[in-house]
Amino acid sequence: MAKKTTIVLVDDHAVVRAGVRRLLEQEPLFEVIGEAESGEKAYQILAELKPDVMVMDLSMPGMGGLEAIRRILMRYEKAKILVLSMHEDLSFANQALKLGAKGYLTKNTLADDLVKSIETVTQGDIFLSDEIAKKMAMQSISGNQDPIHELSAREFEIFRLLAEGLDIDAIASTLNISSKTVSNYQTMIKQKLDINTPIELIRYAIKVGVIKN
């Protein structure tokens, strides 16, 4: 009998996890062995259950999906993380892949693509949903690279949290770094993106799809 692919689902919405679980459990060679509602819990559960694939959302309370990917892969470099996110903008996809995620799908992905993506990632290959792959191809052809893509993963995560209204101390607590470090990153972010005020930062975040208007 073929070995089943073991999967852990990470999403802060229980209804989303339940829907994805139902879909995946229709596949005889897939087994969902755990769920997590936050990045912190995902880090913990990976060590306990050691799944073949972790299917992870990005927008979650606390450290968020990108920071969770960074921390997980720093410690478990062979972990296979597949992002399933509502974000269709390339800024999130680029950052997730830069951090080492093995695939990126949006939540409007067809069920067949989700199944195929898990099979692909399990085999050690990269999987992108069609709309993300097309956007990346167009970006490569046009040569138009938004400055947002020049941010490091840590800079991007701090940029996102600033745009969501967190102050420096709250960001420091969330990411487990010092307030001085966050302040230094904030300065670098403003320089790279050529923005000066909190209002400009929020407007830019809306423009590039990091937060909703």
MARBA-3410 file (N, C-alpha, C, O; in Angstrom, 1 decimal):
213
0.8,-1.2,0.0,0.0,0.0,0.0,0.9,1.3,0.0,1.9,1.3,0.7 ~ 0.5,2.2,-0.8,1.3,3.5,-0.9,1.2,4.3,0.3,0.1,4.3,1.0 ~ 2.3,4.9,0.7,2.3,5.7,1.9,1.5,7.0,1.7,1.5,7.6,0.7 ~ 0.7,7.3,2.7,-0.2,8.5,2.6,0.7,9.8,2.9,1.7,9.8,3.6 ~ 0.3,10.9,2.2,1.0,12.2,2.4,0.3,12.8,3.6,-0.9,13.0,3.6
1.1,13.1,4.6,0.5,13.7,5.9,0.5,15.2,5.8,1.5,15.8,5.3 ~ -0.6,15.9,6.2,-0.8,17.3,6.0,-1.2,17.9,7.3,-2.0,17.4,8.1 ~ -0.7,19.1,7.6,-1.2,20.0,8.6,-1.7,21.3,8.0,-1.1,21.9,7.1 ~ -2.9,21.7,8.5,-3.6,22.9,8.0,-3.4,24.0,9.0,-3.6,23.9,10.2 ~ -3.0,25.2,8.4,-2.8,26.4,9.3,-3.6,27.6,8.8,-3.3,28.1,7.7
-4.6,27.9,9.5,-5.5,29.1,9.2,-6.2,29.5,10.4,-6.6,28.6,11.2 ~ -6.4,30.8,10.6,-7.1,31.2,11.8,-8.6,31.1,11.8,-9.2,31.3,12.8 ~ -9.1,30.7,10.6,-10.6,30.5,10.5,-10.9,29.1,10.5,-10.5,28.3,9.6 ~ -11.6,28.6,11.5,-12.0,27.2,11.6,-12.8,26.7,10.5,-12.6,25.6,10.0 ~ -13.6,27.6,9.9,-14.5,27.1,8.8,-13.6,26.9,7.6,-13.9,26.0,6.8
-12.6,27.6,7.4,-11.7,27.4,6.2,-10.9,26.1,6.4,-10.8,25.3,5.5 ~ -10.4,25.9,7.6,-9.7,24.6,7.9,-10.6,23.4,7.6,-10.2,22.4,7.1 ~ -11.9,23.5,8.1,-12.8,22.4,7.9,-13.1,22.2,6.5,-13.2,21.0,6.1 ~ -13.3,23.2,5.7,-13.5,23.1,4.3,-12.4,22.4,3.5,-12.6,21.5,2.7 ~ -11.2,22.9,3.8,-10.0,22.3,3.2,-9.8,20.9,3.6,-9.4,20.0,2.8
-10.0,20.6,4.9,-9.9,19.2,5.4,-10.9,18.3,4.6,-10.5,17.2,4.2 ~ -12.1,18.7,4.5,-13.1,17.9,3.8,-12.7,17.6,2.4,-12.8,16.4,1.9 ~ -12.1,18.6,1.7,-11.7,18.4,0.3,-10.5,17.4,0.3,-10.5,16.5,-0.6 ~ -9.6,17.6,1.1,-8.4,16.8,1.1,-8.6,15.3,1.5,-8.0,14.4,1.0 ~ -9.6,15.2,2.4,-9.8,13.8,2.9,-10.6,13.0,1.9,-10.8,11.8,2.1
-11.0,13.6,0.8,-11.6,12.8,-0.3,-10.5,12.1,-1.1,-10.8,11.2,-1.9 ~ -9.3,12.5,-0.9,-8.2,11.9,-1.6,-7.6,10.7,-0.8,-7.2,10.9,0.4 ~ -7.6,9.5,-1.3,-7.2,8.3,-0.5,-5.8,8.4,0.0,-5.4,7.7,1.0 ~ -4.9,9.1,-0.7,-3.5,9.1,-0.4,-3.1,10.4,0.5,-1.9,10.6,0.7 ~ -4.1,11.1,0.9,-3.9,12.3,1.8,-4.4,12.0,3.2,-5.5,11.4,3.3
-3.7,12.5,4.2,-4.2,12.4,5.5,-3.9,13.6,6.3,-2.7,14.0,6.5 ~ -4.9,14.4,6.7,-4.8,15.6,7.5,-4.6,15.1,9.0,-5.5,14.6,9.6 ~ -3.4,15.4,9.5,-3.0,14.9,10.8,-3.1,16.0,11.9,-2.9,15.7,13.1 ~ -3.3,17.2,11.5,-3.3,18.3,12.5,-3.8,19.6,11.9,-3.8,19.8,10.7 ~ -4.1,20.5,12.8,-4.5,21.9,12.5,-3.9,22.9,13.4,-3.7,22.5,14.6
-3.7,24.1,13.0,-3.2,25.2,13.8,-3.9,26.4,13.4,-4.2,26.6,12.2 ~ -4.2,27.3,14.4,-4.9,28.5,14.1,-4.0,29.8,14.1,-4.5,30.9,14.0 ~ -2.7,29.6,14.3,-1.8,30.7,14.3,-0.4,30.2,13.9,-0.1,29.0,13.8 ~ 0.5,31.2,13.6,1.9,30.9,13.2,2.6,30.3,14.4,3.4,29.4,14.2 ~ 2.3,30.8,15.6,3.0,30.2,16.8,2.7,28.8,16.9,3.5,27.9,17.2
1.4,28.4,16.8,0.9,27.1,16.9,1.5,26.2,15.8,1.8,25.0,16.0 ~ 1.6,26.8,14.6,2.1,26.0,13.5,3.6,25.6,13.8,4.0,24.5,13.5 ~ 4.4,26.5,14.3,5.8,26.2,14.7,5.8,25.0,15.7,6.7,24.2,15.6 ~ 4.9,25.1,16.6,4.9,24.0,17.7,4.5,22.7,17.1,5.1,21.7,17.4 ~ 3.4,22.7,16.3,2.8,21.5,15.8,3.7,20.8,14.8,3.6,19.6,14.7
4.5,21.6,14.1,5.4,21.0,13.1,6.4,20.1,13.8,6.7,19.0,13.3 ~ 6.9,20.6,14.9,7.9,19.8,15.6,7.3,18.5,16.2,7.9,17.5,16.3 ~ 6.0,18.6,16.6,5.3,17.4,17.2,4.9,16.4,16.2,5.1,15.2,16.4 ~ 4.3,16.8,15.1,3.7,15.9,14.1,4.6,15.6,12.9,4.4,14.5,12.3 ~ 5.5,16.5,12.5,6.4,16.3,11.4,5.6,15.9,10.1,5.8,14.8,9.6
4.7,16.7,9.7,3.9,16.4,8.4,4.8,16.5,7.2,5.8,17.1,7.2 ~ 4.3,15.8,6.1,5.0,15.9,4.8,4.8,17.3,4.3,5.8,17.8,3.7 ~ 3.6,17.9,4.4,3.3,19.2,3.9,2.5,20.0,4.9,1.7,19.5,5.6 ~ 2.9,21.3,5.0,2.1,22.2,5.8,1.4,23.2,4.9,2.1,23.9,4.2 ~ 0.1,23.3,4.9,-0.7,24.2,4.1,-1.0,25.4,5.0,-1.8,25.3,5.9
-0.5,26.6,4.6,-0.5,27.7,5.5,-1.1,29.0,4.9,-0.8,29.4,3.8 ~ -2.0,29.6,5.7,-2.5,31.0,5.4,-1.4,32.0,5.8,-0.5,31.6,6.6 ~ -1.5,33.2,5.3,-0.5,34.2,5.7,-1.1,35.2,6.6,-0.4,35.7,7.5 ~ -2.4,35.6,6.5,-3.0,36.6,7.3,-3.6,36.0,8.6,-4.7,35.6,8.6 ~ -2.8,36.0,9.7,-3.2,35.4,10.9,-2.8,36.3,12.1,-1.8,37.1,11.9
-3.5,36.3,13.2,-3.1,37.1,14.3,-1.7,36.7,14.8,-1.3,35.6,14.6 ~ -1.1,37.6,15.5,0.3,37.3,16.1,1.3,37.5,15.0,1.3,38.4,14.2 ~ 2.3,36.5,15.0,3.4,36.7,14.1,3.1,36.6,12.6,3.8,37.1,11.8 ~ 1.9,36.0,12.2,1.5,35.9,10.8,2.3,34.8,10.1,3.2,34.2,10.6 ~ 1.8,34.5,8.9,2.3,33.4,8.1,3.7,33.6,7.6,4.5,32.6,7.7
4.1,34.8,7.2,5.4,35.0,6.7,6.5,34.8,7.8,7.5,34.1,7.6 ~ 6.2,35.4,8.9,7.2,35.2,10.0,7.2,33.7,10.5,8.3,33.2,10.8 ~ 6.1,33.0,10.4,6.0,31.6,10.8,6.9,30.8,9.8,7.6,29.9,10.2 ~ 6.8,31.1,8.5,7.6,30.4,7.5,9.1,30.6,7.8,9.9,29.7,7.7 ~ 9.4,31.9,8.1,10.8,32.2,8.3,11.4,31.4,9.5,12.4,30.8,9.4
10.6,31.4,10.6,11.1,30.7,11.8,11.1,29.2,11.6,12.1,28.5,12.1 ~ 10.1,28.7,11.0,10.0,27.2,10.8,11.2,26.8,9.9,11.9,25.8,10.3 ~ 11.5,27.5,8.8,12.5,27.0,7.9,13.9,27.3,8.4,14.9,26.7,8.0 ~ 14.1,28.2,9.4,15.3,28.4,10.0,15.7,27.2,10.9,16.9,26.9,11.0 ~ 14.7,26.6,11.5,15.0,25.4,12.3,14.8,24.1,11.6,15.5,23.2,11.8
13.8,24.1,10.7,13.5,22.8,10.0,13.6,23.1,8.5,12.6,23.3,7.8 ~ 14.8,23.1,8.0,15.0,23.6,6.6,14.4,22.7,5.6,14.2,23.1,4.4 ~ 14.1,21.5,5.9,13.5,20.6,4.9,12.0,20.6,4.9,11.3,19.9,4.2 ~ 11.4,21.4,5.8,9.9,21.4,5.9,9.4,22.0,4.6,9.9,22.9,4.0 ~ 8.2,21.4,4.2,7.6,21.8,2.9,6.3,22.6,3.2,5.3,22.0,3.7
6.4,23.9,2.9,5.2,24.7,3.2,4.6,25.2,2.0,5.3,25.7,1.1 ~ 3.3,25.0,1.9,2.5,25.5,0.7,1.6,26.6,1.2,0.7,26.3,2.1 ~ 1.6,27.7,0.6,0.8,28.9,1.1,-0.5,28.8,0.3,-0.6,28.7,-0.9 ~ -1.6,29.0,1.1,-3.0,29.1,0.6,-3.5,30.4,1.1,-3.9,30.4,2.3 ~ -3.5,31.4,0.3,-3.8,32.8,0.9,-4.9,33.5,0.0,-5.1,33.2,-1.1
-5.5,34.5,0.7,-6.5,35.3,0.0,-5.7,36.4,-0.9,-6.3,37.0,-1.7 ~ -4.4,36.6,-0.6,-3.7,37.7,-1.2,-3.3,37.3,-2.7,-2.6,36.3,-2.9 ~ -3.8,38.0,-3.6,-3.5,37.7,-5.0,-2.4,38.6,-5.6,-1.9,38.4,-6.7 ~ -1.9,39.6,-4.8,-0.9,40.5,-5.2,0.5,39.8,-5.1,0.7,38.9,-4.2 ~ 1.4,40.1,-6.0,2.7,39.5,-6.0,3.5,39.7,-4.8,4.5,39.0,-4.5
3.3,40.8,-4.1,4.1,41.2,-3.0,4.2,40.0,-1.9,5.3,39.7,-1.4 ~ 3.0,39.4,-1.6,3.0,38.3,-0.7,3.6,37.1,-1.3,4.4,36.4,-0.6 ~ 3.3,36.8,-2.5,3.8,35.6,-3.2,5.3,35.6,-3.2,6.0,34.6,-2.9 ~ 5.9,36.8,-3.7,7.3,36.9,-3.8,8.0,36.7,-2.4,9.0,36.0,-2.3 ~ 7.4,37.3,-1.4,8.0,37.2,-0.1,8.0,35.7,0.5,9.0,35.2,1.0
6.9,35.1,0.3,6.7,33.7,0.7,7.7,32.8,0.0,8.4,31.9,0.7 ~ 7.9,33.0,-1.3,8.8,32.1,-2.0,10.3,32.5,-1.7,11.1,31.6,-1.6 ~ 10.5,33.8,-1.4,11.9,34.2,-1.0,12.3,33.5,0.3,13.4,33.2,0.5 ~ 11.3,33.4,1.2,11.5,32.8,2.5,11.7,31.2,2.4,12.3,30.6,3.3 ~ 11.3,30.6,1.3,11.5,29.2,1.1,10.2,28.4,1.0,10.3,27.1,1.0
9.0,29.0,0.9,7.8,28.3,0.7,7.9,27.5,-0.6,8.5,28.0,-1.6 ~ 7.3,26.4,-0.7,7.4,25.5,-1.9,6.3,25.8,-2.9,6.3,25.2,-4.0 ~ 5.3,26.6,-2.5,4.2,26.8,-3.5,3.3,28.0,-2.9,3.3,28.3,-1.8 ~ 2.5,28.5,-3.9,1.6,29.6,-3.5,0.4,29.5,-4.3,0.4,29.5,-5.5 ~ -0.8,29.4,-3.6,-2.1,29.4,-4.2,-3.0,30.4,-3.6,-2.8,30.7,-2.4
-3.9,31.0,-4.4,-4.9,31.9,-3.8,-6.1,31.0,-3.4,-6.3,29.9,-3.9 ~ -7.0,31.6,-2.5,-8.1,30.8,-2.0,-9.2,30.6,-3.0,-10.2,29.9,-2.7 ~ -9.1,31.2,-4.2,-10.1,30.9,-5.2,-9.6,29.8,-6.1,-10.2,29.6,-7.2 ~ -8.5,29.1,-5.7,-8.0,28.0,-6.5,-9.0,26.9,-6.6,-9.7,26.6,-5.6 ~ -9.0,26.2,-7.7,-9.9,25.1,-7.9,-9.4,23.9,-7.0,-8.2,23.8,-6.8
-10.3,23.1,-6.6,-10.0,21.9,-5.7,-8.9,21.0,-6.4,-8.0,20.6,-5.7 ~ -9.0,20.8,-7.7,-8.0,20.0,-8.4,-6.6,20.6,-8.3,-5.6,19.8,-8.2 ~ -6.5,21.9,-8.3,-5.2,22.5,-8.2,-4.6,22.4,-6.9,-3.4,22.2,-6.7 ~ -5.5,22.4,-5.8,-5.0,22.2,-4.5,-4.4,20.8,-4.3,-3.3,20.7,-3.7 ~ -5.1,19.9,-4.8,-4.6,18.5,-4.8,-3.3,18.4,-5.5,-2.3,17.8,-5.1
-3.3,18.9,-6.7,-2.1,18.8,-7.6,-0.9,19.6,-6.9,0.3,19.1,-7.0 ~ -1.2,20.7,-6.3,-0.1,21.4,-5.6,0.6,20.6,-4.5,1.8,20.7,-4.3 ~ -0.2,19.9,-3.7,0.3,19.1,-2.6,1.2,18.0,-3.2,2.2,17.7,-2.7 ~ 0.7,17.4,-4.3,1.4,16.3,-4.9,2.8,16.8,-5.4,3.8,16.2,-5.3 ~ 2.7,18.0,-6.0,3.9,18.6,-6.6,5.0,19.0,-5.5,6.1,18.7,-5.7
4.5,19.6,-4.5,5.4,20.0,-3.4,6.0,18.8,-2.7,7.1,18.8,-2.3 ~ 5.2,17.8,-2.5,5.7,16.5,-1.9,6.8,15.9,-2.7,7.7,15.4,-2.1 ~ 6.8,16.1,-4.0,7.8,15.6,-4.8,9.1,16.5,-4.9,10.1,16.1,-5.5 ~ 9.0,17.6,-4.2,10.1,18.5,-4.1,10.2,19.6,-5.1,11.2,20.3,-5.3 ~ 9.1,19.8,-5.9,9.0,20.8,-6.9,8.2,22.0,-6.4,7.5,22.0,-5.3
8.2,23.1,-7.1,7.5,24.4,-6.8,6.2,24.4,-7.5,6.1,24.0,-8.7 ~ 5.1,24.9,-6.8,3.8,25.0,-7.5,3.3,26.4,-7.3,3.2,26.9,-6.2 ~ 2.8,27.0,-8.4,2.2,28.3,-8.3,0.8,28.2,-9.0,0.7,27.6,-10.1 ~ -0.2,28.8,-8.4,-1.5,28.9,-9.1,-1.4,29.7,-10.4,-0.5,30.5,-10.5 ~ -2.2,29.4,-11.3,-2.1,30.0,-12.7,-2.0,31.6,-12.6,-1.2,32.1,-13.3
-2.9,32.2,-11.8,-2.9,33.7,-11.8,-1.6,34.3,-11.3,-1.2,35.3,-11.7 ~ -1.1,33.6,-10.3,0.2,34.1,-9.7,1.4,33.9,-10.7,2.2,34.7,-10.9 ~ 1.4,32.7,-11.3,2.4,32.4,-12.3,2.4,33.4,-13.5,3.4,33.9,-14.0 ~ 1.1,33.7,-13.9,1.0,34.7,-15.0,1.5,36.1,-14.6,2.1,36.8,-15.4 ~ 1.1,36.5,-13.4,1.6,37.8,-12.9,3.1,37.9,-12.8,3.7,38.9,-13.2
3.7,36.8,-12.4,5.2,36.8,-12.3,5.8,36.8,-13.7,6.8,37.5,-13.9 ~ 5.2,36.1,-14.6,5.7,36.2,-16.0,5.6,37.6,-16.6,6.6,38.0,-17.2 ~ 4.5,38.2,-16.4,4.3,39.6,-16.9,5.3,40.6,-16.2,5.8,41.4,-16.9 ~ 5.5,40.4,-15.0,6.4,41.3,-14.3,7.8,41.1,-14.8,8.6,42.1,-15.0 ~ 8.2,39.8,-15.1,9.5,39.5,-15.6,9.7,40.1,-17.0,10.7,40.7,-17.4
8.6,40.0,-17.9,8.7,40.5,-19.2,8.7,42.0,-19.3,9.5,42.6,-20.0 ~ 7.9,42.7,-18.4,7.8,44.2,-18.4,9.1,44.8,-17.8,9.4,45.9,-18.1 ~ 9.7,44.1,-16.9,10.9,44.6,-16.2,10.5,45.7,-15.2,11.4,46.3,-14.6 ~ 9.2,45.8,-14.9,8.7,46.8,-13.9,8.7,46.1,-12.6,7.8,45.4,-12.2 ~ 9.6,46.5,-11.8,9.7,45.9,-10.4,9.4,46.9,-9.4,10.1,47.9,-9.2
8.2,46.8,-8.7,7.9,47.7,-7.7,8.9,47.7,-6.5,9.3,46.6,-6.2 ~ 9.2,48.8,-5.9,10.1,48.8,-4.8,9.7,47.8,-3.7,10.6,47.4,-2.9 ~ 8.5,47.5,-3.5,8.0,46.6,-2.5,8.7,45.3,-2.5,9.0,44.6,-1.5 ~ 9.1,44.9,-3.8,9.7,43.6,-4.0,11.2,43.6,-3.6,11.9,42.6,-3.5 ~ 11.7,44.8,-3.3,13.1,44.9,-2.9,13.3,44.8,-1.4,14.4,44.7,-0.9
12.2,44.8,-0.7,12.2,44.7,0.8,12.6,43.2,1.2,12.2,42.3,0.5 ~ 13.4,43.1,2.2,13.7,41.8,2.7,12.5,41.2,3.4,11.5,42.0,3.6 ~ 12.5,40.0,3.7,11.3,39.3,4.3,11.0,40.0,5.7,9.8,40.3,5.9 ~ 12.0,40.3,6.5,11.8,41.0,7.8,11.2,42.4,7.5,10.3,42.8,8.3 ~ 11.8,43.1,6.6,11.3,44.5,6.3,9.9,44.5,5.8,9.1,45.3,6.2
9.5,43.5,5.0,8.2,43.4,4.5,7.2,43.1,5.6,6.1,43.7,5.7 ~ 7.6,42.2,6.5,6.7,41.9,7.6,6.5,43.1,8.5,5.3,43.4,9.0 ~ 7.5,43.9,8.8,7.4,45.1,9.6,6.6,46.2,8.9,5.7,46.9,9.5 ~ 6.8,46.3,7.6,6.0,47.2,6.7,4.5,46.8,6.8,3.7,47.7,7.0 ~ 4.2,45.5,6.7,2.8,45.1,6.8,2.2,45.4,8.2,1.0,45.9,8.2
2.9,45.2,9.2,2.4,45.5,10.6,2.2,47.0,10.8,1.3,47.4,11.5 ~ 3.1,47.8,10.3,3.0,49.2,10.4,1.7,49.7,9.7,1.0,50.5,10.2 ~ 1.5,49.1,8.5,0.4,49.5,7.7,-0.9,49.1,8.4,-2.0,49.7,8.2 ~ -0.9,48.0,9.1,-2.1,47.6,9.9,-2.3,48.4,11.2,-3.3,48.1,11.9 ~ -1.4,49.3,11.5,-1.6,50.2,12.6,-0.9,49.9,13.9,-1.1,50.5,14.9
-0.1,48.9,13.9,0.7,48.5,15.1,1.8,49.5,15.3,2.4,50.0,14.4 ~ 2.0,49.9,16.6,3.2,50.8,16.9,4.4,49.9,17.0,4.4,48.7,17.0 ~ 5.5,50.7,17.2,6.9,50.0,17.2,7.0,49.0,18.3,7.5,47.9,18.1 ~ 6.5,49.3,19.5,6.6,48.4,20.7,5.8,47.1,20.4,6.2,46.0,20.8 ~ 4.6,47.3,19.8,3.7,46.1,19.5,4.4,45.2,18.5,4.3,44.0,18.6
5.0,45.8,17.5,5.7,45.0,16.5,6.9,44.3,17.1,7.1,43.1,16.8 ~ 7.6,45.0,17.9,8.7,44.3,18.6,8.3,43.1,19.4,9.0,42.1,19.4 ~ 7.2,43.3,20.1,6.6,42.2,20.9,6.2,41.0,20.0,6.5,39.8,20.3 ~ 5.5,41.3,18.9,5.0,40.3,18.0,6.1,39.5,17.4,6.0,38.3,17.3 ~ 7.2,40.2,17.0,8.3,39.5,16.3,9.4,39.1,17.2,10.4,38.5,16.7
9.3,39.4,18.5,10.3,39.0,19.5,11.7,39.6,19.2,12.7,39.0,19.2 ~ 11.6,40.9,18.8,12.9,41.7,18.6,12.8,43.0,19.4,11.7,43.3,19.9 ~ 13.8,43.8,19.4,13.8,45.0,20.2,13.1,46.1,19.5,13.0,46.1,18.3 ~ 12.6,47.1,20.3,12.0,48.3,19.7,13.0,49.0,18.8,12.6,49.6,17.8 ~ 14.2,49.1,19.3,15.2,49.8,18.5,15.5,49.2,17.2,15.7,49.9,16.2
15.4,47.8,17.1,15.6,47.1,15.8,14.4,47.4,14.9,14.6,47.7,13.7 ~ 13.2,47.4,15.5,12.0,47.8,14.6,12.2,49.2,14.1,11.9,49.5,12.9 ~ 12.6,50.1,14.9,12.8,51.5,14.5,13.8,51.6,13.4,13.6,52.4,12.5 ~ 14.9,50.9,13.5,15.9,50.9,12.5,15.3,50.4,11.1,15.6,50.9,10.1 ~ 14.6,49.3,11.2,13.9,48.7,10.0,13.0,49.7,9.4,12.9,49.9,8.2
12.2,50.4,10.3,11.2,51.4,9.8,11.9,52.5,9.0,11.4,52.9,7.9 ~ 13.1,52.9,9.4,13.9,53.9,8.7,14.3,53.4,7.3,14.2,54.1,6.3 ~ 14.8,52.2,7.3,15.2,51.6,6.0,14.1,51.4,5.1,14.2,51.6,3.9 ~ 12.9,51.0,5.6,11.7,50.8,4.8,11.3,52.1,4.1,11.0,52.1,2.9 ~ 11.3,53.1,4.9,10.9,54.4,4.4,11.8,54.9,3.3,11.4,55.5,2.3
13.1,54.6,3.5,14.1,55.0,2.5,13.9,54.2,1.2,13.9,54.8,0.1 ~ 13.7,52.9,1.3,13.6,52.1,0.1,12.3,52.4,-0.7,12.3,52.3,-1.9 ~ 11.2,52.7,0.1,10.0,52.9,-0.6,9.7,54.4,-0.9,8.7,54.8,-1.5 ~ 10.7,55.3,-0.5,10.6,56.7,-0.7,9.3,57.3,-0.1,8.5,58.0,-0.7 ~ 9.0,56.9,1.2,7.8,57.4,1.9,8.3,58.1,3.2,9.3,57.7,3.7
7.5,59.1,3.7,8.0,59.8,4.8,7.0,59.8,6.0,7.4,59.9,7.1 ~ 5.7,59.6,5.7,4.7,59.8,6.8,3.9,58.5,6.9,3.9,57.7,6.0 ~ 3.3,58.2,8.1,2.4,57.1,8.3,1.3,57.0,7.2,0.9,55.9,6.8 ~ 0.7,58.2,6.9,-0.3,58.2,5.9,0.2,57.7,4.5,-0.5,57.0,3.8 ~ 1.4,58.2,4.1,2.0,57.7,2.9,2.2,56.2,2.9,2.0,55.5,1.9
2.6,55.7,4.0,2.9,54.3,4.2,1.6,53.5,4.0,1.6,52.5,3.3 ~ 0.5,53.9,4.6,-0.8,53.2,4.5,-1.3,53.3,3.0,-1.8,52.3,2.5 ~ -1.2,54.5,2.4,-1.6,54.6,1.0,-0.8,53.7,0.1,-1.4,53.0,-0.8 ~ 0.5,53.6,0.3,1.3,52.7,-0.5,0.9,51.2,-0.3,0.9,50.5,-1.2 ~ 0.7,50.9,1.0,0.3,49.5,1.3,-1.0,49.1,0.6,-1.2,48.0,0.2
-2.0,50.0,0.6,-3.2,49.8,-0.1,-3.0,49.6,-1.6,-3.5,48.7,-2.3 ~ -2.1,50.5,-2.2,-1.8,50.5,-3.6,-1.2,49.1,-4.0,-1.6,48.6,-5.1 ~ -0.3,48.6,-3.2,0.3,47.3,-3.6,-0.4,46.1,-3.1,0.1,45.0,-3.3 ~ -1.6,46.3,-2.5,-2.4,45.1,-2.1,-2.0,44.5,-0.7,-2.4,43.4,-0.5 ~ -1.2,45.2,0.0,-0.7,44.6,1.3,-1.9,44.7,2.4,-2.0,43.8,3.2
-2.6,45.8,2.3,-3.8,45.9,3.1,-5.0,46.3,2.2,-4.8,46.9,1.1 ~ -6.2,46.1,2.7,-7.4,46.5,2.0,-7.8,47.9,2.3,-7.5,48.4,3.4 ~ -8.4,48.6,1.4,-8.9,50.0,1.6,-10.1,49.9,2.5,-10.7,51.0,2.9
END
